[in-house]
Amino acid sequence: MNKYKNIFALVALLLLLDSCGLAKAIDYSFYVPEHGEHEINGKCYGIENQPGERLLITDCGGYINVLVSTFTLGLSFSSKRTLKAYKDASEEYLDSKYKGCEITGLKDLGGRIFEIFYRCENQNSLY
């Protein structure tokens, strides 16, 4: 019985970690209106977007990334090169949808999952 208590406690801890990629993936999957796969610079990215506010970006088939982020408790950070590639892809995605957007924050959730916060000049300036 103790074994099951320990497993339950570990699972509960993982689910409660707000910085964990699993919690963010669940949040974005259910609560943001735009979901899609986009080819940017010859690479496929999965992007979940809350228009005019924030987005979650990972590569296509990001389920493995969610597992990596979960098992490393969000403590596995990406290299500068990887970070730049995802930031550049996010900027290109935003430029294709909105006018005058800038990234205001970036959070590395581990496992090549990034939460990007952004602001646009005019929220109604969609292409």
VMD Tcl script that builds the backbone (N, CA, C; Angstrom):
set m [mol new atoms 381]
animate dup $m
set s [atomselect $m all]
$s set {name element resname resid chain x y z} {
  {N N MET 1 A 0.821 -1.197 0.000}
  {CA C MET 1 A 0.000 0.000 0.000}
  {C C MET 1 A 0.867 1.264 0.000}
  {N N ASN 2 A 1.994 1.219 0.725}
  {CA C ASN 2 A 2.901 2.364 0.761}
  {C C ASN 2 A 3.431 2.702 -0.628}
  {N N LYS 3 A 3.659 1.663 -1.418}
  {CA C LYS 3 A 4.161 1.863 -2.775}
  {C C LYS 3 A 3.176 2.718 -3.579}
  {N N TYR 4 A 1.885 2.436 -3.455}
  {CA C TYR 4 A 0.868 3.187 -4.192}
  {C C TYR 4 A 0.742 4.614 -3.686}
  {N N LYS 5 A 0.936 4.812 -2.390}
  {CA C LYS 5 A 0.913 6.167 -1.825}
  {C C LYS 5 A 2.038 7.006 -2.424}
  {N N ASN 6 A 3.212 6.408 -2.521}
  {CA C ASN 6 A 4.357 7.120 -3.083}
  {C C ASN 6 A 4.139 7.463 -4.556}
  {N N ILE 7 A 3.604 6.525 -5.298}
  {CA C ILE 7 A 3.325 6.771 -6.714}
  {C C ILE 7 A 2.275 7.864 -6.856}
  {N N PHE 8 A 1.220 7.799 -6.047}
  {CA C PHE 8 A 0.171 8.818 -6.089}
  {C C PHE 8 A 0.739 10.193 -5.748}
  {N N ALA 9 A 1.593 10.256 -4.733}
  {CA C ALA 9 A 2.194 11.533 -4.337}
  {C C ALA 9 A 3.059 12.097 -5.460}
  {N N LEU 10 A 3.816 11.244 -6.129}
  {CA C LEU 10 A 4.660 11.688 -7.234}
  {C C LEU 10 A 3.817 12.213 -8.394}
  {N N VAL 11 A 2.778 11.490 -8.747}
  {CA C VAL 11 A 1.892 11.928 -9.833}
  {C C VAL 11 A 1.219 13.248 -9.474}
  {N N ALA 12 A 0.746 13.372 -8.245}
  {CA C ALA 12 A 0.109 14.618 -7.800}
  {C C ALA 12 A 1.093 15.780 -7.863}
  {N N LEU 13 A 2.320 15.543 -7.447}
  {CA C LEU 13 A 3.343 16.583 -7.495}
  {C C LEU 13 A 3.592 17.031 -8.929}
  {N N LEU 14 A 3.703 16.083 -9.827}
  {CA C LEU 14 A 3.936 16.417 -11.228}
  {C C LEU 14 A 2.790 17.235 -11.809}
  {N N LEU 15 A 1.580 16.883 -11.457}
  {CA C LEU 15 A 0.422 17.601 -11.984}
  {C C LEU 15 A 0.278 18.994 -11.396}
  {N N LEU 16 A 0.786 19.189 -10.199}
  {CA C LEU 16 A 0.645 20.481 -9.539}
  {C C LEU 16 A 1.743 21.478 -9.896}
  {N N LEU 17 A 2.789 21.018 -10.525}
  {CA C LEU 17 A 3.881 21.917 -10.889}
  {C C LEU 17 A 3.449 22.823 -12.040}
  {N N ASP 18 A 3.275 24.087 -11.749}
  {CA C ASP 18 A 2.825 25.028 -12.774}
  {C C ASP 18 A 3.870 25.241 -13.848}
  {N N SER 19 A 5.129 25.140 -13.503}
  {CA C SER 19 A 6.180 25.357 -14.494}
  {C C SER 19 A 6.379 24.140 -15.385}
  {N N CYS 20 A 5.745 23.063 -15.063}
  {CA C CYS 20 A 5.893 21.821 -15.809}
  {C C CYS 20 A 5.222 21.934 -17.179}
  {N N GLY 21 A 5.868 21.396 -18.200}
  {CA C GLY 21 A 5.314 21.417 -19.549}
  {C C GLY 21 A 3.982 20.719 -19.647}
  {N N LEU 22 A 3.752 19.685 -18.831}
  {CA C LEU 22 A 2.485 18.961 -18.864}
  {C C LEU 22 A 1.329 19.875 -18.491}
  {N N ALA 23 A 1.487 20.633 -17.421}
  {CA C ALA 23 A 0.420 21.545 -16.986}
  {C C ALA 23 A 0.150 22.595 -18.052}
  {N N LYS 24 A 1.193 23.138 -18.646}
  {CA C LYS 24 A 1.023 24.148 -19.697}
  {C C LYS 24 A 0.378 23.537 -20.931}
  {N N ALA 25 A 0.802 22.333 -21.314}
  {CA C ALA 25 A 0.227 21.683 -22.489}
  {C C ALA 25 A -1.266 21.440 -22.300}
  {N N ILE 26 A -1.651 21.011 -21.110}
  {CA C ILE 26 A -3.074 20.796 -20.826}
  {C C ILE 26 A -3.817 22.120 -20.872}
  {N N ASP 27 A -3.268 23.143 -20.240}
  {CA C ASP 27 A -3.894 24.468 -20.226}
  {C C ASP 27 A -4.114 24.984 -21.642}
  {N N TYR 28 A -3.081 24.941 -22.461}
  {CA C TYR 28 A -3.196 25.451 -23.824}
  {C C TYR 28 A -4.123 24.581 -24.668}
  {N N SER 29 A -4.103 23.276 -24.474}
  {CA C SER 29 A -4.942 22.386 -25.274}
  {C C SER 29 A -6.425 22.659 -25.084}
  {N N PHE 30 A -6.811 23.000 -23.866}
  {CA C PHE 30 A -8.232 23.179 -23.581}
  {C C PHE 30 A -8.698 24.626 -23.589}
  {N N TYR 31 A -7.803 25.575 -23.337}
  {CA C TYR 31 A -8.266 26.934 -23.079}
  {C C TYR 31 A -7.832 27.992 -24.081}
  {N N VAL 32 A -7.129 27.644 -25.125}
  {CA C VAL 32 A -6.817 28.640 -26.154}
  {C C VAL 32 A -7.511 28.243 -27.457}
  {N N PRO 33 A -7.931 29.233 -28.243}
  {CA C PRO 33 A -8.755 28.930 -29.411}
  {C C PRO 33 A -8.008 28.472 -30.665}
  {N N GLU 34 A -6.738 28.775 -30.801}
  {CA C GLU 34 A -6.031 28.468 -32.045}
  {C C GLU 34 A -4.973 27.391 -31.829}
  {N N HIS 35 A -5.114 26.297 -32.587}
  {CA C HIS 35 A -4.173 25.176 -32.518}
  {C C HIS 35 A -3.776 24.816 -33.946}
  {N N GLY 36 A -2.516 24.564 -34.178}
  {CA C GLY 36 A -2.139 24.153 -35.521}
  {C C GLY 36 A -0.687 23.782 -35.640}
  {N N GLU 37 A -0.390 23.128 -36.766}
  {CA C GLU 37 A 0.983 22.801 -37.117}
  {C C GLU 37 A 1.373 23.703 -38.275}
  {N N HIS 38 A 2.547 24.301 -38.180}
  {CA C HIS 38 A 2.994 25.281 -39.168}
  {C C HIS 38 A 4.419 24.964 -39.584}
  {N N GLU 39 A 4.664 25.009 -40.900}
  {CA C GLU 39 A 6.032 24.832 -41.380}
  {C C GLU 39 A 6.685 26.202 -41.463}
  {N N ILE 40 A 7.758 26.368 -40.723}
  {CA C ILE 40 A 8.481 27.631 -40.670}
  {C C ILE 40 A 9.965 27.320 -40.840}
  {N N ASN 41 A 10.579 27.951 -41.816}
  {CA C ASN 41 A 12.007 27.732 -42.105}
  {C C ASN 41 A 12.331 26.255 -42.310}
  {N N GLY 42 A 11.426 25.537 -42.968}
  {CA C GLY 42 A 11.649 24.133 -43.284}
  {C C GLY 42 A 11.466 23.164 -42.130}
  {N N LYS 43 A 10.932 23.637 -41.013}
  {CA C LYS 43 A 10.719 22.777 -39.849}
  {C C LYS 43 A 9.264 22.889 -39.404}
  {N N CYS 44 A 8.718 21.803 -38.903}
  {CA C CYS 44 A 7.324 21.778 -38.462}
  {C C CYS 44 A 7.230 22.122 -36.972}
  {N N TYR 45 A 6.374 23.101 -36.668}
  {CA C TYR 45 A 6.155 23.526 -35.286}
  {C C TYR 45 A 4.678 23.377 -34.936}
  {N N GLY 46 A 4.420 22.916 -33.732}
  {CA C GLY 46 A 3.068 22.926 -33.186}
  {C C GLY 46 A 2.902 24.200 -32.382}
  {N N ILE 47 A 1.880 24.997 -32.737}
  {CA C ILE 47 A 1.670 26.281 -32.073}
  {C C ILE 47 A 0.239 26.358 -31.575}
  {N N GLU 48 A 0.099 26.678 -30.309}
  {CA C GLU 48 A -1.211 26.911 -29.697}
  {C C GLU 48 A -1.219 28.362 -29.250}
  {N N ASN 49 A -2.166 29.142 -29.786}
  {CA C ASN 49 A -2.120 30.593 -29.654}
  {C C ASN 49 A -3.354 31.146 -28.948}
  {N N GLN 50 A -3.110 31.984 -27.959}
  {CA C GLN 50 A -4.150 32.821 -27.359}
  {C C GLN 50 A -3.951 34.188 -28.002}
  {N N PRO 51 A -4.773 34.528 -29.015}
  {CA C PRO 51 A -4.520 35.725 -29.827}
  {C C PRO 51 A -4.272 36.997 -29.012}
  {N N GLY 52 A -3.218 37.698 -29.416}
  {CA C GLY 52 A -2.880 38.975 -28.811}
  {C C GLY 52 A -2.268 38.890 -27.433}
  {N N GLU 53 A -1.905 37.670 -27.006}
  {CA C GLU 53 A -1.481 37.504 -25.619}
  {C C GLU 53 A -0.263 36.592 -25.450}
  {N N ARG 54 A -0.427 35.306 -25.814}
  {CA C ARG 54 A 0.618 34.321 -25.531}
  {C C ARG 54 A 0.451 33.121 -26.450}
  {N N LEU 55 A 1.521 32.356 -26.595}
  {CA C LEU 55 A 1.438 31.120 -27.360}
  {C C LEU 55 A 2.400 30.090 -26.779}
  {N N LEU 56 A 2.106 28.841 -27.086}
  {CA C LEU 56 A 2.970 27.725 -26.710}
  {C C LEU 56 A 3.491 27.136 -28.011}
  {N N ILE 57 A 4.799 26.957 -28.111}
  {CA C ILE 57 A 5.386 26.421 -29.339}
  {C C ILE 57 A 6.283 25.236 -28.997}
  {N N THR 58 A 6.176 24.197 -29.806}
  {CA C THR 58 A 7.034 23.023 -29.709}
  {C C THR 58 A 7.179 22.482 -31.120}
  {N N ASP 59 A 7.938 21.418 -31.304}
  {CA C ASP 59 A 7.984 20.863 -32.648}
  {C C ASP 59 A 6.778 19.951 -32.847}
  {N N CYS 60 A 6.497 19.617 -34.100}
  {CA C CYS 60 A 5.361 18.736 -34.376}
  {C C CYS 60 A 5.633 17.382 -33.723}
  {N N GLY 61 A 4.590 16.771 -33.224}
  {CA C GLY 61 A 4.772 15.541 -32.472}
  {C C GLY 61 A 5.325 15.838 -31.099}
  {N N GLY 62 A 4.870 16.920 -30.505}
  {CA C GLY 62 A 5.401 17.411 -29.239}
  {C C GLY 62 A 5.094 16.574 -28.017}
  {N N TYR 63 A 4.432 15.435 -28.192}
  {CA C TYR 63 A 4.112 14.599 -27.029}
  {C C TYR 63 A 5.374 14.120 -26.323}
  {N N ILE 64 A 6.404 13.803 -27.087}
  {CA C ILE 64 A 7.666 13.382 -26.471}
  {C C ILE 64 A 8.263 14.545 -25.692}
  {N N ASN 65 A 8.132 15.750 -26.227}
  {CA C ASN 65 A 8.638 16.932 -25.526}
  {C C ASN 65 A 7.913 17.128 -24.198}
  {N N VAL 66 A 6.603 16.884 -24.186}
  {CA C VAL 66 A 5.831 17.001 -22.941}
  {C C VAL 66 A 6.326 15.974 -21.926}
  {N N LEU 67 A 6.594 14.752 -22.377}
  {CA C LEU 67 A 7.104 13.722 -21.466}
  {C C LEU 67 A 8.471 14.112 -20.904}
  {N N VAL 68 A 9.357 14.617 -21.761}
  {CA C VAL 68 A 10.685 15.043 -21.299}
  {C C VAL 68 A 10.542 16.156 -20.273}
  {N N SER 69 A 9.695 17.137 -20.573}
  {CA C SER 69 A 9.487 18.253 -19.653}
  {C C SER 69 A 8.925 17.767 -18.322}
  {N N THR 70 A 7.995 16.815 -18.389}
  {CA C THR 70 A 7.369 16.296 -17.171}
  {C C THR 70 A 8.370 15.519 -16.318}
  {N N PHE 71 A 9.102 14.613 -16.941}
  {CA C PHE 71 A 10.018 13.774 -16.170}
  {C C PHE 71 A 11.238 14.529 -15.646}
  {N N THR 72 A 11.566 15.643 -16.280}
  {CA C THR 72 A 12.682 16.453 -15.779}
  {C C THR 72 A 12.176 17.600 -14.908}
  {N N LEU 73 A 10.869 17.596 -14.633}
  {CA C LEU 73 A 10.219 18.622 -13.804}
  {C C LEU 73 A 10.433 20.031 -14.358}
  {N N GLY 74 A 10.558 20.132 -15.682}
  {CA C GLY 74 A 10.740 21.436 -16.308}
  {C C GLY 74 A 12.117 22.025 -16.097}
  {N N LEU 75 A 13.053 21.209 -15.604}
  {CA C LEU 75 A 14.399 21.705 -15.295}
  {C C LEU 75 A 15.403 21.470 -16.423}
  {N N SER 76 A 14.966 20.851 -17.498}
  {CA C SER 76 A 15.828 20.595 -18.650}
  {C C SER 76 A 15.699 21.770 -19.616}
  {N N PHE 77 A 16.708 22.626 -19.646}
  {CA C PHE 77 A 16.624 23.827 -20.471}
  {C C PHE 77 A 17.316 23.623 -21.809}
  {N N SER 78 A 16.846 24.339 -22.794}
  {CA C SER 78 A 17.344 24.214 -24.159}
  {C C SER 78 A 18.628 25.014 -24.355}
  {N N SER 79 A 19.369 24.626 -25.381}
  {CA C SER 79 A 20.590 25.361 -25.731}
  {C C SER 79 A 20.208 26.724 -26.309}
  {N N LYS 80 A 21.175 27.626 -26.376}
  {CA C LYS 80 A 20.924 28.958 -26.946}
  {C C LYS 80 A 20.490 28.853 -28.404}
  {N N ARG 81 A 21.085 27.922 -29.133}
  {CA C ARG 81 A 20.733 27.731 -30.545}
  {C C ARG 81 A 19.279 27.284 -30.693}
  {N N THR 82 A 18.851 26.342 -29.850}
  {CA C THR 82 A 17.465 25.867 -29.887}
  {C C THR 82 A 16.513 26.984 -29.490}
  {N N LEU 83 A 16.859 27.690 -28.444}
  {CA C LEU 83 A 16.045 28.816 -27.983}
  {C C LEU 83 A 15.866 29.846 -29.095}
  {N N LYS 84 A 16.942 30.176 -29.793}
  {CA C LYS 84 A 16.875 31.148 -30.884}
  {C C LYS 84 A 15.986 30.640 -32.016}
  {N N ALA 85 A 16.091 29.359 -32.359}
  {CA C ALA 85 A 15.279 28.801 -33.444}
  {C C ALA 85 A 13.788 28.909 -33.125}
  {N N TYR 86 A 13.405 28.607 -31.891}
  {CA C TYR 86 A 11.990 28.671 -31.512}
  {C C TYR 86 A 11.509 30.117 -31.385}
  {N N LYS 87 A 12.370 30.990 -30.912}
  {CA C LYS 87 A 12.002 32.409 -30.833}
  {C C LYS 87 A 11.817 32.978 -32.240}
  {N N ASP 88 A 12.742 32.658 -33.144}
  {CA C ASP 88 A 12.631 33.122 -34.529}
  {C C ASP 88 A 11.363 32.584 -35.192}
  {N N ALA 89 A 11.050 31.311 -34.960}
  {CA C ALA 89 A 9.830 30.723 -35.529}
  {C C ALA 89 A 8.589 31.412 -34.968}
  {N N SER 90 A 8.613 31.735 -33.684}
  {CA C SER 90 A 7.481 32.439 -33.065}
  {C C SER 90 A 7.304 33.817 -33.679}
  {N N GLU 91 A 8.409 34.527 -33.889}
  {CA C GLU 91 A 8.336 35.858 -34.504}
  {C C GLU 91 A 7.783 35.775 -35.920}
  {N N GLU 92 A 8.228 34.776 -36.676}
  {CA C GLU 92 A 7.728 34.621 -38.043}
  {C C GLU 92 A 6.236 34.285 -38.038}
  {N N TYR 93 A 5.821 33.422 -37.133}
  {CA C TYR 93 A 4.396 33.084 -37.004}
  {C C TYR 93 A 3.575 34.333 -36.677}
  {N N LEU 94 A 4.039 35.108 -35.705}
  {CA C LEU 94 A 3.316 36.322 -35.313}
  {C C LEU 94 A 3.265 37.327 -36.463}
  {N N ASP 95 A 4.367 37.489 -37.189}
  {CA C ASP 95 A 4.398 38.410 -38.330}
  {C C ASP 95 A 3.421 37.992 -39.423}
  {N N SER 96 A 3.172 36.686 -39.543}
  {CA C SER 96 A 2.244 36.203 -40.571}
  {C C SER 96 A 0.779 36.410 -40.173}
  {N N LYS 97 A 0.518 36.643 -38.901}
  {CA C LYS 97 A -0.863 36.774 -38.418}
  {C C LYS 97 A -1.253 38.186 -38.008}
  {N N TYR 98 A -0.315 38.944 -37.493}
  {CA C TYR 98 A -0.613 40.252 -36.911}
  {C C TYR 98 A 0.353 41.308 -37.428}
  {N N LYS 99 A -0.005 42.559 -37.195}
  {CA C LYS 99 A 0.880 43.677 -37.527}
  {C C LYS 99 A 1.519 44.202 -36.246}
  {N N GLY 100 A 2.799 44.491 -36.313}
  {CA C GLY 100 A 3.487 45.178 -35.226}
  {C C GLY 100 A 3.522 44.461 -33.897}
  {N N CYS 101 A 3.847 43.177 -33.900}
  {CA C CYS 101 A 3.928 42.431 -32.635}
  {C C CYS 101 A 5.371 42.357 -32.152}
  {N N GLU 102 A 5.524 42.297 -30.852}
  {CA C GLU 102 A 6.843 42.081 -30.263}
  {C C GLU 102 A 6.715 41.068 -29.128}
  {N N ILE 103 A 7.741 40.259 -28.998}
  {CA C ILE 103 A 7.785 39.282 -27.912}
  {C C ILE 103 A 8.188 40.018 -26.644}
  {N N THR 104 A 7.381 39.851 -25.595}
  {CA C THR 104 A 7.656 40.534 -24.328}
  {C C THR 104 A 8.226 39.597 -23.274}
  {N N GLY 105 A 8.098 38.296 -23.494}
  {CA C GLY 105 A 8.624 37.335 -22.538}
  {C C GLY 105 A 8.706 35.957 -23.154}
  {N N LEU 106 A 9.623 35.155 -22.651}
  {CA C LEU 106 A 9.813 33.805 -23.152}
  {C C LEU 106 A 10.157 32.911 -21.974}
  {N N LYS 107 A 9.460 31.797 -21.867}
  {CA C LYS 107 A 9.698 30.859 -20.769}
  {C C LYS 107 A 10.032 29.490 -21.360}
  {N N ASP 108 A 11.212 28.977 -21.051}
  {CA C ASP 108 A 11.636 27.646 -21.483}
  {C C ASP 108 A 11.065 26.642 -20.493}
  {N N LEU 109 A 10.123 25.816 -20.965}
  {CA C LEU 109 A 9.476 24.840 -20.089}
  {C C LEU 109 A 10.191 23.498 -20.097}
  {N N GLY 110 A 11.304 23.409 -20.804}
  {CA C GLY 110 A 12.056 22.162 -20.886}
  {C C GLY 110 A 11.513 21.284 -21.995}
  {N N GLY 111 A 12.355 20.432 -22.532}
  {CA C GLY 111 A 11.908 19.500 -23.559}
  {C C GLY 111 A 11.498 20.171 -24.855}
  {N N ARG 112 A 12.127 21.285 -25.205}
  {CA C ARG 112 A 11.801 22.036 -26.424}
  {C C ARG 112 A 10.341 22.486 -26.449}
  {N N ILE 113 A 9.861 22.969 -25.314}
  {CA C ILE 113 A 8.538 23.591 -25.211}
  {C C ILE 113 A 8.764 24.998 -24.668}
  {N N PHE 114 A 8.204 25.976 -25.368}
  {CA C PHE 114 A 8.398 27.368 -24.976}
  {C C PHE 114 A 7.057 28.076 -24.882}
  {N N GLU 115 A 6.910 28.867 -23.832}
  {CA C GLU 115 A 5.744 29.733 -23.705}
  {C C GLU 115 A 6.218 31.139 -24.060}
  {N N ILE 116 A 5.566 31.723 -25.044}
  {CA C ILE 116 A 5.944 33.034 -25.564}
  {C C ILE 116 A 4.834 34.027 -25.223}
  {N N PHE 117 A 5.204 35.132 -24.612}
  {CA C PHE 117 A 4.261 36.216 -24.334}
  {C C PHE 117 A 4.549 37.329 -25.332}
  {N N TYR 118 A 3.493 37.923 -25.870}
  {CA C TYR 118 A 3.696 38.963 -26.871}
  {C C TYR 118 A 2.632 40.047 -26.775}
  {N N ARG 119 A 2.941 41.153 -27.435}
  {CA C ARG 119 A 2.015 42.284 -27.474}
  {C C ARG 119 A 2.032 42.814 -28.909}
  {N N CYS 120 A 0.868 43.225 -29.381}
  {CA C CYS 120 A 0.753 43.792 -30.723}
  {C C CYS 120 A 0.299 45.242 -30.620}
  {N N GLU 121 A 0.692 46.052 -31.602}
  {CA C GLU 121 A 0.327 47.470 -31.599}
  {C C GLU 121 A -1.179 47.656 -31.482}
  {N N ASN 122 A -1.907 46.915 -32.297}
  {CA C ASN 122 A -3.359 47.028 -32.314}
  {C C ASN 122 A -3.930 45.619 -32.353}
  {N N GLN 123 A -4.687 45.247 -31.356}
  {CA C GLN 123 A -5.235 43.888 -31.279}
  {C C GLN 123 A -6.131 43.558 -32.467}
  {N N ASN 124 A -6.662 44.557 -33.141}
  {CA C ASN 124 A -7.552 44.317 -34.278}
  {C C ASN 124 A -6.808 44.322 -35.607}
  {N N SER 125 A -5.496 44.361 -35.571}
  {CA C SER 125 A -4.727 44.463 -36.814}
  {C C SER 125 A -4.305 43.089 -37.323}
  {N N LEU 126 A -5.273 42.233 -37.544}
  {CA C LEU 126 A -5.000 40.911 -38.095}
  {C C LEU 126 A -4.850 41.016 -39.603}
  {N N TYR 127 A -4.046 40.138 -40.194}
  {CA C TYR 127 A -3.930 40.105 -41.656}
  {C C TYR 127 A -5.123 39.391 -42.222}
}
mol reanalyze $m
mol bondsrecalc $m
mol representation Tube
mol addrep $m
